[in-house]
Amino acid sequence: MNLNHKKICLVGLGYVGLPLAIAFSGKFQVVGFDINDSRIQELENGHDKTLEIEDDLLQSVKSNITYTTNIQDAQDCNIYIVTVPTPIDSINRPDLTPLIESSKEVGLVLNKDDIVIYESTVYPGVTEDICVPELERSSGLIFNKDFFCGYSPERINPGDKEHTVTKILKVTSGSTPEIAKKVDELYRQVITAGTYLASSIKVAEASKVIENTQRDVNIALINELALIFDQMGIDTNEVIDAAATKWNFIKLTPGLVGGHCIGIDPYYLTFKAEEVGYKPDLILAARQINNGMSKYIADQTIKEMIKAGKTIKSSKVLILGVTFKEDCPDMRNTKVVDIIEELKDFGVNVDVYDPWVDHDSEKDWYKHGVIDNPLESDKQYDAIVVAVSHKQFKAYTEDDYNLLSSGKKIIIDIKNIVHNPTWRL
């Protein structure tokens, strides 16, 4: 594979695509394609609102990257890497629309001997059974004769500045043995952690979807234990600390399961499992447990307020943090919103403060209750829910909570960062 003459197009410039585009731009000419005009404009201006890439780095590689919303600008590329979202619909079925539409777009500019590599998380078979036919129809070319495919699942961890894209071992695969080696060689140019060449595209697809399914099931167990121990009046975190003294205990903590991976990917696997006639009871039960945690937390907040003699209707509750994880502006599939909606159903007035969220860009997502730093106002609250362990909230002192509290102090600590809270998950 003559890498000196390859030009790469990244399709989708979100949390996955942009870091990969930046990594490849160090050795290749790159076209970054995205259908979002404002995203392209933002990147051309040298800023990444996801905060995955620093502005200085964006500026330093500017000469090697062309940003565009027109796929025709990528017609001289040889390799296309698709990193679009793979969401679920309202009844938890895979929504492959972004993959299908991006495949159609790539097909419009696909040339003989080009390689299309998919990174989006899917169930086994999507690349070859769903995406390839779209590429063939759109391009008029024949798969594994005129063009080829690969699959290399993304392993980005949003907000993690240590385990960045080049430092995470990469699983690779290709539609023929020869192409598999070429795909692996391509990624080895930028992935310093190394690569693992899977035996087939389906194996690579399956390896990704079970990574997050395994984690989801493990967290569900801890969450269920937390519910049990809460009824017993036992501190779950103290139990976990004690159990973790054994070398082979997997130490996880209870909490909300949101984001673009763990809360969604298992549904891709269960969909395919049921399609082939197997009912994945354990995986679905884990999803049910994790999805129910927001309601449980909201209910416990109301119970603690009632015990303290608070009037629930028109009471004021402050939610600290709304992103799906700490020190990151990513709000995709955040389960904090479910806590907010549950509290509102009780007639509670909810304020939300998150120093990591751009209020203007997210105003259509949650229009009411977004406030600036509450420590800089005189408003007080009947209860405070610490929902995300941002570094700013870890720095809060007891005096800060006293300043924010009206009457008896009620602090609901989901993230185990508050000293002596009223209730802790």
PERA-V810200 format. One record per residue. RES is the residue in three letters. PSI is psi in whole degrees, -180 to 180 (none if undefined). OMEGA is omega in whole degrees, 0 to 359 (none if undefined). Layout:
BEGIN
RES|PSI|OMEGA + RES|PSI|OMEGA
END
This chain:
BEGIN
MET|117|181 + ASN|92|184 + LEU|-17|181 + ASN|-20|184 + HIS|22|180 + LYS|140|174 + LYS|133|190 + ILE|137|173 + CYS|124|174 + LEU|121|181 + VAL|106|186 + GLY|117|187 + LEU|48|177 + GLY|-146|182 + TYR|-28|181 + VAL|-51|188 + GLY|-42|184 + LEU|-51|178 + PRO|-36|179 + LEU|-40|178 + ALA|-42|179 + ILE|-42|180 + ALA|-46|181 + PHE|-28|184 + SER|-16|177 + GLY|-19|183 + LYS|-12|183 + PHE|162|167 + GLN|136|187 + VAL|138|169 + VAL|124|177 + GLY|114|183 + PHE|133|176 + ASP|146|181 + ILE|-8|182 + ASN|109|182 + ASP|-43|183 + SER|-33|177 + ARG|-44|179 + ILE|-43|180 + GLN|-43|180 + GLU|-45|181 + LEU|-37|176 + GLU|-29|178 + ASN|1|174 + GLY|30|179 + HIS|142|177 + ASP|109|184 + LYS|-18|177 + THR|-14|179 + LEU|15|177 + GLU|-34|182 + ILE|128|180 + GLU|150|183 + ASP|-39|180 + ASP|-39|179 + LEU|-40|177 + LEU|-43|180 + GLN|-38|186 + SER|-25|182 + VAL|10|186 + LYS|-35|183 + SER|-18|183 + ASN|-4|183 + ILE|134|172 + THR|124|178 + TYR|138|184 + THR|157|170 + THR|6|181 + ASN|111|184 + ILE|-22|179 + GLN|-23|177 + ASP|-9|181 + ALA|13|186 + GLN|-16|177 + ASP|11|177 + CYS|156|179 + ASN|-26|184 + ILE|131|179 + TYR|125|180 + ILE|117|187 + VAL|120|184 + THR|47|182 + VAL|162|181 + PRO|155|172 + THR|83|183 + PRO|-176|173 + ILE|160|180 + ASP|-170|186 + SER|-18|178 + ILE|28|171 + ASN|31|173 + ARG|149|179 + PRO|135|174 + ASP|101|184 + LEU|11|182 + THR|-49|179 + PRO|-39|179 + LEU|-43|181 + ILE|-47|182 + GLU|-39|179 + SER|-34|177 + SER|-40|176 + LYS|-43|181 + GLU|-47|180 + VAL|-39|180 + GLY|-29|181 + LEU|-25|183 + VAL|9|184 + LEU|135|179 + ASN|169|182 + LYS|136|178 + ASP|5|176 + ASP|158|178 + ILE|131|175 + VAL|121|182 + ILE|130|179 + TYR|140|177 + GLU|-13|183 + SER|143|180 + THR|127|183 + VAL|173|172 + TYR|158|182 + PRO|127|178 + GLY|-16|185 + VAL|-44|183 + THR|-52|186 + GLU|-30|185 + ASP|-27|184 + ILE|-50|186 + CYS|-44|183 + VAL|-46|177 + PRO|-35|177 + GLU|-41|177 + LEU|-43|181 + GLU|-45|182 + ARG|-42|185 + SER|-32|185 + SER|-26|186 + GLY|7|181 + LEU|164|182 + ILE|130|181 + PHE|137|179 + ASN|12|170 + LYS|-52|181 + ASP|-31|178 + PHE|167|186 + PHE|166|181 + CYS|160|173 + GLY|167|175 + TYR|128|179 + SER|96|189 + PRO|137|178 + GLU|149|177 + ARG|29|181 + ILE|140|175 + ASN|97|186 + PRO|135|178 + GLY|-9|182 + ASP|110|182 + LYS|-4|178 + GLU|-50|181 + HIS|73|180 + THR|174|190 + VAL|-40|183 + THR|-14|184 + LYS|8|179 + ILE|124|181 + LEU|138|188 + LYS|126|172 + VAL|134|180 + THR|161|176 + SER|165|179 + GLY|165|186 + SER|-13|171 + THR|161|179 + PRO|-40|181 + GLU|-45|180 + ILE|-36|178 + ALA|-42|179 + LYS|-36|179 + LYS|-42|178 + VAL|-44|179 + ASP|-43|179 + GLU|-38|179 + LEU|-50|182 + TYR|-31|179 + ARG|-16|177 + GLN|-26|186 + VAL|-19|183 + ILE|99|183 + THR|-22|180 + ALA|-13|179 + GLY|176|182 + THR|162|175 + TYR|115|183 + LEU|110|179 + ALA|160|186 + SER|-21|180 + SER|166|176 + ILE|-42|181 + LYS|-39|177 + VAL|-43|179 + ALA|-41|178 + GLU|-45|181 + ALA|-37|182 + SER|-37|180 + LYS|-47|187 + VAL|-27|179 + ILE|-20|176 + GLU|-53|183 + ASN|-27|175 + THR|-43|178 + GLN|-45|180 + ARG|-39|179 + ASP|-44|180 + VAL|-42|179 + ASN|-42|179 + ILE|-37|179 + ALA|-39|177 + LEU|-47|180 + ILE|-39|178 + ASN|-41|179 + GLU|-39|176 + LEU|-38|179 + ALA|-40|178 + LEU|-40|179 + ILE|-49|183 + PHE|-31|177 + ASP|-39|178 + GLN|-26|179 + MET|-8|182 + GLY|27|180 + ILE|139|178 + ASP|113|183 + THR|-41|183 + ASN|-33|177 + GLU|-37|177 + VAL|-44|181 + ILE|-43|179 + ASP|-40|180 + ALA|-45|181 + ALA|-32|183 + ALA|-5|176 + THR|-13|174 + LYS|136|191 + TRP|-29|186 + ASN|13|175 + PHE|132|178 + ILE|111|185 + LYS|107|173 + LEU|163|179 + THR|152|180 + PRO|157|178 + GLY|-171|180 + LEU|145|179 + VAL|99|179 + GLY|-152|178 + GLY|-179|186 + HIS|-3|186 + CYS|-72|192 + ILE|-37|182 + GLY|-5|185 + ILE|-46|188 + ASP|-38|180 + PRO|-29|179 + TYR|-27|175 + TYR|-42|180 + LEU|-43|181 + THR|-34|177 + PHE|-49|181 + LYS|-38|179 + ALA|-45|180 + GLU|-31|178 + GLU|-34|180 + VAL|8|172 + GLY|13|179 + TYR|133|179 + LYS|112|185 + PRO|76|187 + ASP|-45|184 + LEU|-47|183 + ILE|-43|180 + LEU|-37|178 + ALA|-40|178 + ALA|-42|178 + ARG|-41|181 + GLN|-42|179 + ILE|-50|183 + ASN|-37|178 + ASN|-22|181 + GLY|-4|185 + MET|-34|180 + SER|-45|179 + LYS|-41|180 + TYR|-42|180 + ILE|-43|178 + ALA|-43|179 + ASP|-42|179 + GLN|-35|177 + THR|-46|179 + ILE|-42|180 + LYS|-43|179 + GLU|-36|177 + MET|-41|178 + ILE|-44|179 + LYS|-30|180 + ALA|2|178 + GLY|19|181 + LYS|145|171 + THR|123|188 + ILE|-49|183 + LYS|128|180 + SER|12|174 + SER|166|183 + LYS|125|179 + VAL|135|177 + LEU|127|175 + ILE|121|178 + LEU|104|179 + GLY|134|180 + VAL|-9|177 + THR|168|184 + PHE|-14|177 + LYS|171|186 + GLU|151|172 + ASP|46|183 + CYS|139|181 + PRO|7|186 + ASP|119|181 + MET|9|182 + ARG|125|176 + ASN|33|178 + THR|136|181 + LYS|-4|176 + VAL|-33|180 + VAL|-31|179 + ASP|-36|175 + ILE|-45|180 + ILE|-48|182 + GLU|-38|178 + GLU|-44|179 + LEU|-39|178 + LYS|-33|177 + ASP|-25|176 + PHE|-1|181 + GLY|15|182 + VAL|141|171 + ASN|120|187 + VAL|129|169 + ASP|145|182 + VAL|128|175 + TYR|126|176 + ASP|109|183 + PRO|-9|182 + TRP|-8|187 + VAL|133|174 + ASP|107|184 + HIS|-38|183 + ASP|-43|183 + SER|-22|183 + GLU|10|188 + LYS|-27|178 + ASP|-18|182 + TRP|-45|174 + TYR|102|192 + LYS|-22|188 + HIS|146|172 + GLY|4|180 + VAL|127|184 + ILE|163|171 + ASP|-178|185 + ASN|113|183 + PRO|-22|178 + LEU|-11|179 + GLU|14|176 + SER|174|180 + ASP|1|184 + LYS|140|178 + GLN|161|189 + TYR|151|178 + ASP|-25|177 + ALA|153|179 + ILE|130|178 + VAL|114|178 + VAL|100|190 + ALA|-25|183 + VAL|138|185 + SER|54|174 + HIS|151|180 + LYS|-31|178 + GLN|-38|181 + PHE|-29|176 + LYS|-25|181 + ALA|-7|179 + TYR|142|178 + THR|173|177 + GLU|-35|178 + ASP|-37|178 + ASP|-45|180 + TYR|-34|176 + ASN|-38|180 + LEU|-34|184 + LEU|-15|189 + SER|141|176 + SER|120|182 + GLY|-143|180 + LYS|130|184 + LYS|125|177 + ILE|115|180 + ILE|121|177 + ILE|114|186 + ASP|107|180 + ILE|-26|191 + LYS|7|176 + ASN|46|179 + ILE|-1|182 + VAL|133|177 + HIS|122|176 + ASN|59|177 + PRO|170|176 + THR|-44|178 + TRP|139|181 + ARG|137|178 + LEU|none|none
END
